[in-house]
Amino acid sequence: MDKQLDLLAFKFFKLFAKYESTLKEQGYFEVRGRDQINVQWDRFANQIIGRGFLEELGEHRGCAEYILQNPPKQQAVNEEGKIIWKDVPNNESNIQILFGHICRVRNNLYHGAKFNGTWFDPERSLLLLENSLIVLKIFEHHLQNERV
């Protein structure tokens, strides 16, 4: 399963990077402070994809539903100063929340929270990666057509 997860993570990172690059090129960013760029995933999700996201996913709507119902956990620090995994609320189902969860999948991978030589919770990691990748692939056509 490790090799399968490694390949999925590579594909996910590659497509996620394409999204971020294209969104910045198309003006979906804001500048914080003097020089920090923040990609505006929420604005893209709301303005371009919108409320009909489950219908657009068609037979793959279960991928979004899985992510929304089983969102990636978030790292936090407990009272003893130890890093723990904290559940994330899953009481909303909209495109903005979905992309927020997919961004957390990326953050958990990129910042080393899911992998330290072996995969943390490989079955769950596999499902989150697979479903996130499918959702990103389906909405990818929005990247080519939209300009702010």
C-alpha positions in Angstrom: 0.0 0.0 0.0 2.9 2.4 0.6 3.9 2.5 -3.1 0.2 3.2 -4.0 0.1 6.0 -1.5 3.4 7.4 -2.7 2.1 7.5 -6.3 -1.2 9.0 -5.3 0.6 11.7 -3.2 2.7 12.6 -6.2 -0.3 12.9 -8.5 -2.2 14.9 -5.9 0.7 17.3 -5.3 1.2 17.8 -9.0 -2.4 18.6 -9.7 -2.7 20.8 -6.6 0.3 22.8 -7.7 -1.3 23.3 -11.1 -4.4 24.6 -9.4 -2.4 27.0 -7.2 -0.3 28.3 -10.1 -3.3 28.8 -12.4 -5.4 30.4 -9.7 -2.6 32.9 -9.0 -2.1 33.6 -12.7 -5.8 34.3 -13.0 -5.9 36.7 -10.1 -7.3 34.5 -7.4 -5.0 35.7 -4.7 -4.6 38.4 -2.1 -1.5 40.0 -0.7 -1.2 39.9 3.1 1.2 42.2 4.8 3.7 43.5 2.4 4.5 40.5 0.3 2.8 37.3 1.3 0.5 35.8 -1.4 -2.5 33.9 -0.3 -4.4 31.9 -2.9 -8.2 32.5 -2.7 -9.5 29.0 -2.9 -12.8 30.1 -1.4 -13.5 32.8 -4.0 -12.6 30.4 -6.8 -14.9 27.7 -5.3 -17.8 30.0 -4.7 -17.6 32.1 -7.9 -16.6 29.5 -10.5 -17.9 26.2 -9.3 -20.7 27.2 -7.0 -23.6 25.4 -5.4 -24.1 22.8 -8.2 -20.9 21.1 -7.3 -22.4 17.8 -6.4 -24.4 17.6 -9.6 -21.3 18.5 -11.6 -19.5 15.6 -9.9 -22.2 13.3 -11.2 -21.4 9.6 -10.5 -18.4 10.8 -8.4 -20.4 12.9 -5.9 -19.6 10.2 -3.4 -16.0 11.4 -3.4 -17.1 14.8 -2.2 -19.5 13.3 0.3 -16.8 11.1 1.7 -14.4 14.1 2.2 -17.2 16.3 3.7 -18.4 13.5 6.1 -14.8 12.4 7.0 -12.8 15.6 6.8 -9.0 15.4 7.3 -8.0 16.0 10.9 -6.1 19.0 12.0 -3.0 19.1 14.1 -3.2 21.0 17.3 -1.3 21.2 20.6 -2.9 19.9 23.8 -2.5 21.3 27.4 0.7 19.3 27.8 2.3 20.8 24.7 2.0 17.6 22.7 0.9 17.6 19.1 -2.3 15.8 18.6 -4.9 15.2 15.9 -8.1 17.2 16.3 -11.4 16.4 14.6 -12.7 19.0 12.3 -16.4 19.8 12.2 -18.3 18.3 9.3 -21.7 20.0 9.7 -21.5 22.0 6.5 -21.7 20.7 2.9 -20.7 23.3 0.4 -18.0 23.8 -2.2 -16.0 26.2 0.0 -15.8 23.7 2.8 -14.9 20.9 0.4 -12.0 22.8 -1.0 -11.0 23.7 2.5 -10.8 20.1 3.4 -8.8 19.3 0.2 -6.4 22.1 1.1 -6.0 20.5 4.6 -5.2 17.1 2.9 -2.4 18.9 1.1 -1.2 20.8 4.2 -1.1 17.6 6.3 1.0 15.9 3.6 3.3 18.8 2.8 4.0 19.8 6.4 4.9 16.2 7.3 2.0 15.4 9.5 1.0 12.3 7.5 4.4 10.8 6.7 7.5 10.3 8.7 9.0 7.4 6.8 5.8 5.4 7.0 2.2 6.5 6.2 0.1 7.5 9.1 -3.3 5.7 9.1 -2.7 4.4 5.5 -6.3 3.3 4.8 -7.7 6.7 5.7 -4.9 8.5 3.9 -5.6 6.5 0.8 -9.3 7.3 0.8 -8.7 11.0 1.4 -6.1 11.2 -1.4 -8.1 9.2 -3.9 -11.3 11.1 -3.3 -9.5 14.5 -3.3 -7.7 13.7 -6.5 -10.9 12.7 -8.3 -12.6 15.9 -7.2 -9.7 18.1 -8.4 -9.6 16.2 -11.7 -13.3 16.7 -12.3 -13.2 20.5 -11.6 -9.9 21.0 -13.5 -11.7 22.2 -16.6 -12.7 25.3 -14.7 -9.0 26.3 -14.5 -8.7 26.7 -18.3 -11.8 28.7 -18.9 -11.9 31.3 -16.1 -10.3 34.7 -15.8 -11.1 37.2 -13.1 
